[in-house]
Amino acid sequence: MIETLFSIEIFKYQCIDWEFKKQKILDLINIENFKNDDNDFVSSRNLDEKNPSQLKLNFSKIFSQELLRFSQELGVDNISVRDVWSVKYNLNDFQAPHNHRSYSYSGILYVDYDERCHQPTEFIAPWNHPIFDGTISKTIKNIKESTIVFFPSFLLHYAPQNKTDKERKVVSFDLLINPCYDGI
């Protein structure tokens, strides 16, 4: 008999009222300061808590419905956005495997994404295959523009190389979650 000992849950939604929200988020992305920092992609990540970006200041308002749905399904009553940044992948750009600390949840919003030519984020299991001792990686199925994905921050993930001239644009974010029950 097979019994699952551990599993990793992710939450995936299509954003409500996408065209309106897409325009709002693109307007905010367009005023962001992008930098390379010797990476193979450009990002607007700004860790200056004293001067948060407009993207960070407005993200929760724009995506309040999606954040509320996630908090309800997760069973918590208090979620706040810790950080938000945008990432652009041009031809041959990619992002190496990384995680977003070892607690809470992070997310990816696919803003400019063409499922015919772009690849979704690849996730790496925190354990090796028990027989072959190899790395296990998976993508989330049916990713398209307007998909927002919430996942545990500790989960290694990466952006595969963009093999097209069409820019791939995402918004990434980290959350702080206060559980509505004792025991964590």
DAHUJO-V471880 format. One record per residue. RES is the residue in one small letter. PHI is phi in whole degrees, 0 to 359 (* if undefined). PSI is psi in whole degrees, 0 to 359 (999 if undefined). Layout:
# DAHUJO-V471880
res phi psi
RES PHI PSI
RES PHI PSI
This chain:
# DAHUJO-V471880
res phi psi
m * 134
i 266 135
e 226 133
t 277 123
l 272 316
f 225 151
s 211 163
i 239 121
e 265 137
i 239 161
f 237 129
k 229 131
y 223 159
q 262 132
c 294 138
i 283 142
d 55 50
w 302 313
e 301 318
f 296 311
k 293 323
k 298 315
q 297 318
k 300 314
i 289 322
l 295 323
d 300 320
l 289 320
i 297 321
n 295 340
i 261 1
e 288 153
n 265 111
f 267 146
k 218 160
n 262 317
d 50 39
d 62 28
n 262 174
d 260 34
f 194 170
v 245 144
s 220 155
s 257 16
r 303 129
n 224 110
l 267 17
d 278 99
e 296 334
k 283 337
n 230 70
p 293 150
s 288 162
q 297 327
l 300 312
k 296 318
l 294 332
n 251 348
f 304 312
s 298 325
k 291 314
i 295 318
f 252 33
s 299 323
q 295 318
e 290 321
l 294 321
l 294 315
r 300 316
f 299 313
s 297 323
q 293 316
e 291 329
l 283 337
g 85 33
v 237 157
d 251 358
n 216 109
i 238 134
s 229 152
v 274 120
r 277 317
d 204 149
v 218 138
w 207 161
s 247 153
v 226 135
k 244 135
y 241 112
n 266 186
l 309 128
n 72 0
d 287 151
f 203 173
q 229 130
a 292 160
p 304 136
h 200 168
n 228 180
h 238 59
r 79 184
s 247 16
y 216 162
s 73 200
y 233 154
s 233 174
g 206 163
i 226 131
l 245 122
y 274 107
v 265 299
d 248 101
y 212 124
d 247 108
e 297 346
r 283 336
c 228 346
h 260 156
q 251 143
p 285 169
t 302 140
e 257 133
f 251 143
i 247 127
a 297 146
p 281 13
w 214 156
n 277 163
h 299 131
p 291 341
i 258 312
f 267 352
d 56 30
g 255 167
t 291 139
i 251 124
s 227 151
k 212 154
t 251 158
i 276 133
k 285 154
n 58 43
i 281 135
k 212 171
e 304 136
s 92 358
t 283 135
i 238 130
v 238 132
f 249 135
f 213 157
p 300 134
s 300 332
f 288 346
l 287 119
l 297 141
h 204 163
y 205 162
a 258 118
p 298 159
q 303 133
n 281 114
k 260 22
t 223 160
d 288 347
k 282 121
e 294 138
r 254 125
k 235 129
v 229 161
v 243 128
s 250 153
f 205 156
d 240 144
l 244 153
l 251 131
i 236 126
n 255 113
p 294 151
c 268 15
y 217 158
d 277 158
g 122 354
i 260 999
